């Protein structure tokens, strides 16, 4: 993503661990970047308009654990801005 003359690299998921049927996503954050986590249970119907959460980057590893069960499957997207 880019904007305002700077480029923000989207995060690369470094870990994904299911905790029962509640997935946990991990990535390394960049300082000054806000990450938005989106979810879809049907790729044909599209993605959520409002993110599940926004997480401020600080250069450390970040983890998002989806509090709602996924049945039978869910897809996640993390954007950076």
TARAMO-V711928 format. One record per pair of residues at least 24 apart in sequence whose ideal C-beta (glycine too) atoms are under 6 Angstrom apart, sorted by sequence separation. I is the first residue (numbers start at 1). J is the second residue. D is the distance in Angstrom with one decimal. If there is no record, write none. Layout:
<<I:J:D> <I:J:D>>
This chain:
<<33:57:4.0> <8:33:5.7> <31:57:6.0> <30:57:4.9> <31:58:5.6> <37:64:5.1> <29:57:3.2> <31:59:4.5> <43:75:5.9> <28:61:5.5> <29:62:4.7> <41:74:5.3> <27:62:5.8> <39:74:5.6> <40:75:4.7> <26:63:4.8> <39:76:5.7> <24:63:6.0> <25:64:4.9> <38:77:4.5> <24:65:4.4> <37:78:5.4> <23:66:5.4> <35:78:5.5> <36:79:4.9> <22:66:5.4> <35:80:5.5> <33:80:5.1> <34:81:5.5> <21:69:4.6> <21:70:5.5> <25:76:6.0> <11:78:5.4> <11:80:6.0> <10:80:5.0> <8:80:4.7> <1:80:5.9>>
